[in-house]
Amino acid sequence: GNVQKLWHATKRQCNLGDDGRRLRICADTECSLCQIIRTSYQKNLINHCPPRFGVGIYTSTTSSKKQVNFKVQGQYGVLFVYGWMDILNDVAVGQPYRTRKADTGRISAPKGYDSVCGLPGSGLKFDETCVYDDDAIRPRYLILYDADE
C-alpha cells in the first residue's frame, strides 16, 4: 500500500538524548517521547485538544510543526532541555480522505478510506495526516535539536 515517511512532534519530560550520552528512556508516564519508544503509538494515550479530525494519531510532511524547545534549571544546577521532539515514522496512509474541513467527532476514516489528510487552509497552516489504527504507524527515527542554535 501507500506507506509514507511522516513526522510526529511530541513532548518529553526527560533529558533523553541530551549531549548524546543520555540514552535510557524514563519511567515518567507524562513523557510522551519515552512512552512512544517503549510501546509505539497508542491513540488512547495521545492528547490533542481539540482534535481536528477526531481521536487518532497525527503526523505531517512538515517537520517540527511544534519546534519549541525550552530550558529549565535542574536540581543540581545542570541545564536540561525539555520540549518537543520530532519522530520520523512509517505511516500506512493507504487511501487518504483529503479535506479542509474539521470533523472533531471522527473515530475512523470515512468508508472507503484508510486515513484523513487535512489540507492547508481554513485554519490549518500545514498538512496533517490522521490514522486511527495504532498499527498504521511505526516510529523510525528520533530527531533531537540543539536548543542553543
QUIHU-V653700 format. One record per backbone hydrogen bond with DSSP energy under -1.0 kcal/mol. NH is the residue of the N-H (numbers start at 0). CO is the residue of the C=O. Records with the same first field share a line. If there is no record, write none. Layout:
# QUIHU-V653700
NH=CO, CO
This chain:
# QUIHU-V653700
2=0
3=90
5=88
6=59
7=86
9=84
11=82
16=21
17=14
19=16
20=17
21=17
22=20
30=27
31=29
32=10
34=30
35=31
36=32
37=33
38=34
39=35
44=41
54=105
56=130
58=128
59=6
67=65
69=81
71=79
73=77
76=73
79=71
81=69
83=67
84=9
85=142
86=7
87=140
88=5
89=137
90=3
91=135
92=1, 90
93=1
96=114
98=116
102=51
105=102
112=109
113=94
114=94
115=129
116=96
117=127
118=98
120=123
127=117
128=58
129=115
130=56
135=132
136=133
137=89
139=87
140=87
142=85
148=145
